[in-house]
Amino acid sequence: MTRSRRVSVAAWLLVALSSPAAARGDCTGRPTDPGGAAGYSYDTAASVMSYATTRAKVFYGTSGPNAPPLVSTRADGVPDAVGLAGDAAEEALARYEQLGFRTPVPDTCPSNGGDGRLDIYLVKFANADGATEVESCMGHACSSWLLSDATFAGRGYADISEGFRTVIPHEVFHAVQNAYDGTTIDRFWAEGTAQWAMKTLHPELMDLERHLPAFFSVSARSIDVPPLGLDYLYGTAVWPVFLTQRYDATLVRSVLEQEVNGTGSLAAVDAVLAAHSSSLASEFPLFVAWNACTKDRAGTGGYASASTYPSINAPQELSGSAQAITTGFSNFTYHLAVTAPSHVTIDTDRTRNGALLVPLEAGKCRLDEVAALPANVQGEALVVVSGVMAKKTNAPFTLMVVAGSAGGGTESGGSSSGGCTVGIGRGPLDAPFPRAAVLAAALARYRHRRRCRVGDHP
């Protein structure tokens, strides 16, 4: 079942437009105040109650449409549902602190729930199940309060306990994010890492996996372009999953620490990777390769749960040569099958595109043998080409498969001419290329240069 979280429609539009803190960082009240807030208000006749843990406070009405189930088996008489919500928030806050993340910024508005705890309001959503509201901001750091569905009836969870354990850790992590940057954080990074955080706390829950198809079905698009809806944004959780499996769980925290001054998430990832002697340009093509090596192609290397992840759209067949254009982090995946030893090269601006070859063995990926182009191949393989910077102008490339293999050496990538590369660097060859292949390669290079000269691709 599709579920929507984090913000109301109006707030979503503000966030999507990267509105400044002043537009979202004022004290607008809470659902317990006259007139309510964020579109929710407790019944004026309701008796509003609260349940406090060490770090969180849950507010609920004892009557009206927003009331949770009021059955209690607890010694303190607190409704079981309210206790579940409070305990889920307390556990999440404690675990995130243990992982070294900042604690949410204490709320300082006149209506602040009575103290500095993180406040959660149980309401009956129309078509969502949780939201995080940004309140007062100082610089990029903002305080927050949360909304959670009161019953989770019809929301697709096994029971109310699963609902709270899924939604509240997700929303709590948004409050953690807002302690670093509540004004300009990229939406795919915000939602993706909130899903990642929930999964880190509760690996047995499957909400992350439920949303992966929305991402994998359009994985070739640039991850930083305007989103295709919240399901897609939740599916981008596979990006922090990739990064933390490649390195460790501290990487997400390090990226947030880079974002405290409003640095974009991808630039922050690049800065953090530099400390690991890597870069975004090196890792993003590998991320694309991991995404191509799931489900039936899951083999050696890649995601720990690759066989349970969905597949990307069917790769294009690569025979002889192929030409295409990336923008930003958009990408292409090709399937290649050759019976004789062959050499795969790419002609492109290497500052804009990265390219990898992944051997296939009985249809399964050998990510432990992934190689940057140019690369030799015999049999089946996947070839991935990915943009490696946020720049959205066209970045053309030409792939070529030539019979014979090349030894040693690396490809120079050619020199730049008006945004297009001219010429294909080659390593020394173990055997001469067949004459027909040489002529075909020369013709492809000529056509590629001619396009650049006539200005088809800026």
C-alpha positions as CSV (number, residue, x, y, z in Angstrom):
1,M,0.0,0.0,0.0
2,T,1.3,3.4,-0.9
3,R,1.9,5.6,2.2
4,S,2.8,9.3,2.5
5,R,4.9,10.7,5.2
6,R,6.7,13.8,6.5
7,V,4.8,16.8,5.3
8,S,1.4,18.1,4.3
9,V,0.8,19.0,0.7
10,A,1.3,22.7,1.4
11,A,4.5,22.1,3.3
12,W,5.7,19.6,0.7
13,L,5.5,22.4,-2.0
14,L,7.5,24.8,0.2
15,V,10.1,22.2,0.8
16,A,10.3,21.2,-2.9
17,L,11.0,24.8,-3.8
18,S,13.8,25.0,-1.2
19,S,12.1,27.7,0.8
20,P,14.2,29.7,3.2
21,A,14.0,29.1,6.9
22,A,11.9,32.2,7.5
23,A,9.1,30.7,5.4
24,R,8.9,27.5,7.5
25,G,10.6,28.4,10.8
26,D,8.0,30.4,12.7
27,C,5.9,29.4,15.7
28,T,2.6,28.4,14.2
29,G,1.2,26.4,17.1
30,R,0.3,22.8,17.7
31,P,-2.7,20.6,17.2
32,T,-3.6,21.2,20.9
33,D,-3.9,24.9,20.3
34,P,-7.1,26.7,19.3
35,G,-7.4,26.3,15.6
36,G,-4.9,23.5,15.6
37,A,-1.8,23.3,13.3
38,A,-0.7,21.5,10.1
39,G,-4.3,20.8,9.3
40,Y,-5.1,18.9,12.5
41,S,-6.9,19.9,15.6
42,Y,-8.1,18.0,18.6
43,D,-11.8,17.9,19.3
44,T,-12.6,21.0,21.4
45,A,-14.6,18.7,23.7
46,A,-11.7,16.3,23.9
47,S,-9.7,15.8,27.1
48,V,-6.1,16.1,25.9
49,M,-3.7,13.9,27.7
50,S,0.0,13.2,27.4
51,Y,2.5,10.4,28.1
52,A,6.2,11.4,28.7
53,T,9.3,9.3,28.4
54,T,12.8,10.6,29.1
55,R,13.2,12.2,25.7
56,A,9.7,12.3,24.1
57,K,6.2,13.3,25.0
58,V,3.1,11.9,23.2
59,F,-0.1,13.9,23.1
60,Y,-3.5,12.3,22.4
61,G,-7.2,13.0,22.7
62,T,-9.5,10.8,24.7
63,S,-12.5,11.5,22.4
64,G,-13.1,12.7,19.0
65,P,-11.8,11.5,15.6
66,N,-8.1,11.8,16.5
67,A,-8.4,9.5,19.6
68,P,-6.2,6.4,19.6
69,P,-7.5,3.0,20.9
70,L,-7.9,3.7,24.6
71,V,-7.6,0.1,25.9
72,S,-4.9,-0.2,28.6
73,T,-3.2,-3.2,30.1
74,R,-0.6,-1.0,31.7
75,A,-0.2,-0.4,35.5
76,D,-0.1,3.4,34.9
77,G,-3.4,3.3,32.9
78,V,-1.8,4.8,29.8
79,P,-3.5,3.4,26.6
80,D,-1.4,0.6,25.2
81,A,-1.3,2.4,21.8
82,V,0.1,5.6,23.4
83,G,2.7,3.6,25.3
84,L,3.8,2.0,22.0
85,A,4.2,5.4,20.4
86,G,6.2,6.8,23.3
87,D,8.4,3.8,23.6
88,A,9.1,3.7,19.9
89,A,10.2,7.4,20.0
90,E,12.3,6.9,23.2
91,E,14.1,3.9,21.6
92,A,14.8,5.7,18.4
93,L,16.1,8.8,20.1
94,A,18.3,6.8,22.4
95,R,19.7,4.7,19.5
96,Y,20.4,7.7,17.3
97,E,22.3,9.3,20.2
98,Q,24.3,6.1,20.6
99,L,25.2,6.3,16.9
100,G,26.6,9.7,17.5
101,F,23.9,11.8,15.8
102,R,22.8,15.2,17.2
103,T,19.8,15.2,19.4
104,P,16.7,17.2,18.1
105,V,16.8,20.9,18.8
106,P,14.7,21.7,21.9
107,D,11.5,23.6,21.0
108,T,11.4,27.2,22.2
109,C,8.1,28.4,20.9
110,P,5.4,29.6,23.3
111,S,3.4,26.4,22.5
112,N,6.1,23.8,23.1
113,G,4.3,21.0,24.9
114,G,5.5,22.3,28.2
115,D,9.2,21.3,28.1
116,G,12.1,20.5,25.7
117,R,11.1,16.9,24.9
118,L,10.4,16.0,21.3
119,D,6.6,16.2,21.0
120,I,4.5,13.7,19.1
121,Y,0.8,14.3,18.3
122,L,-1.5,11.3,17.5
123,V,-4.0,12.2,14.9
124,K,-6.2,10.5,12.3
125,F,-4.6,11.1,8.9
126,A,-6.7,11.2,5.8
127,N,-4.1,9.6,3.5
128,A,-0.8,9.6,5.2
129,D,0.7,8.1,8.4
130,G,3.2,10.6,9.7
131,A,4.8,14.0,9.3
132,T,7.6,16.1,10.8
133,E,7.0,19.8,11.1
134,V,9.9,22.3,11.2
135,E,9.4,25.0,13.8
136,S,11.9,27.6,15.0
137,C,15.3,27.9,13.2
138,M,18.6,29.4,14.2
139,G,20.7,29.3,11.0
140,H,20.1,25.9,9.4
141,A,19.4,24.1,12.7
142,C,15.6,23.9,13.5
143,S,13.4,22.4,16.2
144,S,10.7,20.0,15.1
145,W,7.5,18.3,16.3
146,L,5.9,15.2,14.9
147,L,2.6,13.8,13.9
148,S,1.8,10.1,13.8
149,D,-1.3,8.3,12.8
150,A,-3.3,7.3,15.9
151,T,-4.6,3.9,14.8
152,F,-2.9,2.8,11.5
153,A,-6.1,1.2,10.4
154,G,-6.0,0.5,6.7
155,R,-2.4,1.6,6.4
156,G,-1.0,-1.8,5.3
157,Y,0.8,-2.6,8.6
158,A,0.4,-6.0,10.3
159,D,-0.7,-4.2,13.5
160,I,-0.5,-0.9,15.3
161,S,2.8,-1.9,16.9
162,E,4.4,-2.3,13.4
163,G,2.9,1.0,12.4
164,F,4.5,2.9,15.3
165,R,7.9,1.1,15.0
166,T,8.0,1.9,11.3
167,V,6.7,5.5,11.2
168,I,8.0,7.0,14.4
169,P,11.7,6.2,14.0
170,H,11.4,7.6,10.4
171,E,9.9,10.8,11.6
172,V,12.3,11.1,14.6
173,F,15.2,10.9,12.2
174,H,13.8,13.9,10.3
175,A,13.9,15.8,13.6
176,V,17.6,14.6,14.0
177,Q,18.3,15.8,10.4
178,N,16.7,19.2,11.2
179,A,19.2,19.6,14.0
180,Y,21.8,19.8,11.3
181,D,19.9,21.4,8.4
182,G,16.1,21.9,8.5
183,T,16.0,24.4,5.7
184,T,17.9,23.2,2.6
185,I,18.5,19.4,3.0
186,D,17.9,17.6,-0.3
187,R,14.6,15.7,-0.2
188,F,16.0,12.4,-1.6
189,W,18.7,12.4,1.1
190,A,16.2,13.4,3.8
191,E,13.7,10.7,3.0
192,G,16.3,8.1,2.0
193,T,18.3,8.4,5.2
194,A,15.1,8.4,7.3
195,Q,14.2,5.1,5.8
196,W,17.8,3.9,6.2
197,A,17.7,4.9,9.9
198,M,14.4,3.1,10.5
199,K,15.8,0.0,8.9
200,T,19.0,0.3,11.0
201,L,16.9,0.2,14.2
202,H,14.5,-2.5,13.0
203,P,16.1,-4.7,10.3
204,E,13.1,-7.0,10.6
205,L,10.7,-4.4,9.2
206,M,10.2,-4.3,5.4
207,D,9.1,-0.8,4.8
208,L,12.3,0.1,3.0
209,E,12.0,-2.8,0.7
210,R,8.3,-2.0,-0.1
211,H,9.4,1.2,-1.7
212,L,12.4,0.1,-3.7
213,P,10.3,-0.7,-6.8
214,A,9.4,3.0,-7.2
215,F,13.1,3.8,-7.4
216,F,14.4,0.8,-9.4
217,S,11.8,1.3,-12.1
218,V,13.3,4.7,-12.9
219,S,16.8,4.2,-11.6
220,A,18.3,5.6,-14.8
221,R,17.1,9.1,-14.0
222,S,19.4,11.6,-12.1
223,I,18.8,11.1,-8.4
224,D,18.9,14.8,-7.7
225,V,16.2,16.0,-10.1
226,P,12.7,16.8,-8.8
227,P,11.2,13.7,-7.3
228,L,8.4,11.5,-8.8
229,G,6.5,11.3,-5.5
230,L,7.1,10.1,-2.0
231,D,7.3,6.4,-2.9
232,Y,10.3,7.3,-5.1
233,L,11.9,9.3,-2.4
234,Y,11.6,6.5,0.1
235,G,13.1,4.2,-2.5
236,T,16.2,6.4,-2.7
237,A,17.1,4.8,0.7
238,V,19.1,2.3,-1.4
239,W,21.7,5.1,-1.8
240,P,22.6,5.4,1.9
241,V,22.3,1.6,2.1
242,F,25.0,1.4,-0.6
243,L,27.3,4.0,1.0
244,T,27.1,2.4,4.5
245,Q,27.6,-1.1,3.1
246,R,30.6,0.2,1.2
247,Y,32.0,1.9,4.3
248,D,30.1,2.0,7.6
249,A,27.1,3.5,9.4
250,T,29.1,6.6,10.5
251,L,29.1,7.8,6.9
252,V,25.6,9.1,7.1
253,R,26.4,11.1,10.2
254,S,29.5,12.5,8.6
255,V,27.5,13.7,5.6
256,L,25.0,15.5,7.8
257,E,27.9,17.1,9.7
258,Q,29.1,18.4,6.3
259,E,25.6,19.8,5.6
260,V,25.4,22.1,8.7
261,N,25.9,25.2,6.5
262,G,23.5,24.1,3.8
263,T,25.9,22.1,1.7
264,G,24.1,19.9,-0.8
265,S,24.0,16.3,0.1
266,L,25.9,15.0,-2.9
267,A,28.7,17.6,-2.4
268,A,28.8,16.6,1.3
269,V,29.0,12.9,0.3
270,D,31.9,13.8,-2.0
271,A,33.7,15.6,0.8
272,V,33.3,12.7,3.2
273,L,34.4,10.1,0.5
274,A,37.6,12.1,0.0
275,A,38.5,11.3,3.6
276,H,38.2,7.6,2.6
277,S,40.4,8.2,-0.4
278,S,37.5,7.9,-2.8
279,S,35.0,10.3,-4.5
280,L,31.5,10.6,-5.7
281,A,32.8,10.2,-9.3
282,S,34.2,6.8,-8.3
283,E,31.3,5.6,-6.2
284,F,28.3,6.6,-8.2
285,P,29.0,4.4,-11.2
286,L,29.5,1.5,-8.8
287,F,26.2,2.3,-7.2
288,V,24.6,2.1,-10.6
289,A,26.3,-1.3,-11.1
290,W,25.1,-2.6,-7.7
291,N,21.5,-1.6,-8.7
292,A,21.9,-3.6,-12.0
293,C,23.0,-6.6,-10.0
294,T,19.9,-7.5,-8.0
295,K,17.2,-10.1,-8.1
296,D,18.0,-12.7,-10.8
297,R,21.4,-11.2,-11.5
298,A,22.5,-11.1,-7.8
299,G,25.8,-12.9,-7.6
300,T,29.2,-12.1,-6.0
301,G,29.4,-8.7,-4.3
302,G,26.9,-5.9,-4.1
303,Y,24.0,-5.5,-1.7
304,A,23.8,-7.9,1.2
305,S,20.1,-8.4,0.3
306,A,20.6,-8.0,-3.5
307,S,18.6,-11.2,-4.4
308,T,15.5,-9.8,-2.6
309,Y,15.7,-6.3,-4.3
310,P,13.8,-5.6,-7.5
311,S,15.4,-5.4,-10.9
312,I,16.1,-2.3,-12.9
313,N,14.5,-2.0,-16.3
314,A,15.9,-4.4,-18.9
315,P,19.4,-3.3,-20.0
316,Q,19.9,-2.3,-23.6
317,E,21.8,-4.7,-25.9
318,L,25.3,-3.5,-26.8
319,S,26.5,-4.8,-30.1
320,G,29.4,-3.0,-31.8
321,S,28.8,0.5,-30.5
322,A,26.3,2.7,-28.8
323,Q,25.9,6.4,-28.3
324,A,23.8,8.3,-25.7
325,I,23.8,11.4,-23.5
326,T,23.8,11.7,-19.7
327,T,22.8,14.8,-17.7
328,G,23.6,15.1,-14.0
329,F,23.7,11.6,-12.5
330,S,21.5,9.9,-15.1
331,N,22.8,6.5,-16.3
332,F,22.6,3.7,-18.8
333,T,23.0,0.0,-18.4
334,Y,23.9,-2.3,-21.4
335,H,24.1,-6.1,-21.8
336,L,26.9,-7.4,-23.8
337,A,27.6,-11.0,-25.1
338,V,30.7,-11.8,-27.1
339,T,32.1,-15.3,-28.0
340,A,35.6,-14.1,-28.8
341,P,37.9,-11.9,-26.6
342,S,36.9,-8.3,-27.1
343,H,37.8,-4.9,-25.8
344,V,35.2,-2.3,-24.6
345,T,36.1,1.4,-24.7
346,I,34.3,4.7,-24.1
347,D,34.8,8.0,-25.7
348,T,33.5,10.8,-23.4
349,D,34.5,13.6,-21.1
350,R,35.8,11.7,-18.1
351,T,34.9,14.6,-15.8
352,R,31.2,14.0,-16.7
353,N,30.9,10.3,-17.1
354,G,32.2,7.1,-15.5
355,A,31.9,3.7,-17.0
356,L,32.3,0.2,-15.6
357,L,32.1,-3.4,-16.9
358,V,30.7,-6.1,-14.7
359,P,31.3,-9.7,-15.9
360,L,28.4,-12.1,-15.8
361,E,28.9,-15.8,-14.9
362,A,25.9,-18.0,-15.7
363,G,23.8,-14.8,-15.7
364,K,25.0,-13.7,-12.2
365,C,27.0,-10.5,-11.6
366,R,30.7,-10.8,-10.5
367,L,31.0,-7.4,-8.8
368,D,34.2,-8.6,-7.3
369,E,35.6,-8.4,-10.8
370,V,34.2,-5.1,-11.8
371,A,36.5,-3.0,-14.0
372,A,36.6,0.5,-15.3
373,L,36.6,1.0,-19.1
374,P,38.6,0.3,-21.1
375,A,38.2,-3.4,-20.2
376,N,38.6,-6.8,-21.8
377,V,35.6,-9.2,-21.9
378,Q,34.7,-12.6,-23.2
379,G,31.3,-14.0,-22.7
380,E,28.5,-12.0,-21.0
381,A,28.8,-8.7,-19.1
382,L,27.0,-5.6,-18.1
383,V,28.3,-2.2,-19.0
384,V,27.2,0.8,-17.0
385,V,27.7,4.5,-17.9
386,S,26.8,7.1,-15.3
387,G,27.0,10.8,-15.0
388,V,29.2,11.8,-12.1
389,M,28.4,15.4,-11.4
390,A,25.3,17.5,-10.8
391,K,25.8,19.6,-14.0
392,K,22.7,19.3,-16.1
393,T,24.1,20.1,-19.6
394,N,24.5,17.2,-22.1
395,A,27.4,14.8,-21.6
396,P,27.6,12.6,-24.7
397,F,29.4,9.3,-24.9
398,T,30.2,6.6,-27.4
399,L,30.8,2.9,-26.4
400,M,32.7,0.6,-28.7
401,V,33.2,-3.1,-28.6
402,V,36.1,-4.3,-30.8
403,A,37.3,-7.8,-31.3
404,G,40.7,-8.6,-29.7
405,S,41.9,-7.6,-26.2
406,A,44.1,-4.8,-24.9
407,G,46.7,-5.3,-22.3
408,G,47.9,-2.9,-19.5
409,G,47.4,0.8,-20.0
410,T,44.5,3.0,-19.2
411,E,42.3,5.1,-21.4
412,S,43.2,8.7,-21.5
413,G,39.6,9.8,-22.2
414,G,40.7,12.2,-25.0
415,S,40.9,16.0,-25.0
416,S,37.9,18.2,-24.7
417,S,36.4,20.3,-27.5
418,G,33.3,22.3,-26.7
419,G,32.2,19.8,-24.1
420,C,32.9,16.7,-26.3
421,T,36.0,14.6,-26.2
422,V,38.0,14.0,-29.4
423,G,39.7,10.7,-29.8
424,I,39.8,7.5,-27.8
425,G,42.9,6.8,-25.7
426,R,44.0,3.2,-26.0
427,G,46.4,0.9,-24.2
428,P,48.9,-1.3,-26.1
429,L,47.1,-4.2,-27.8
430,D,48.0,-7.9,-27.4
431,A,46.8,-8.4,-31.0
432,P,46.0,-6.0,-33.9
433,F,42.4,-5.0,-34.4
434,P,40.7,-6.4,-37.4
435,R,40.7,-3.9,-40.3
436,A,36.9,-3.7,-40.3
437,A,36.8,-3.0,-36.6
438,V,39.4,-0.2,-37.0
439,L,37.4,1.4,-39.8
440,A,34.1,1.1,-37.8
441,A,35.8,2.7,-34.8
442,A,37.2,5.5,-36.9
443,L,33.8,6.2,-38.5
444,A,32.2,6.3,-35.0
445,R,34.8,8.8,-33.8
446,Y,34.3,11.0,-36.9
447,R,30.5,11.1,-36.4
448,H,30.9,11.9,-32.7
449,R,33.4,14.8,-33.5
450,R,31.1,16.0,-36.3
451,R,28.1,16.2,-33.9
452,C,30.2,18.3,-31.5
453,R,31.4,20.6,-34.3
454,V,27.8,21.3,-35.6
455,G,26.6,21.9,-32.0
456,D,24.1,19.2,-31.6
457,H,25.3,18.7,-28.0
458,P,26.3,21.8,-26.1
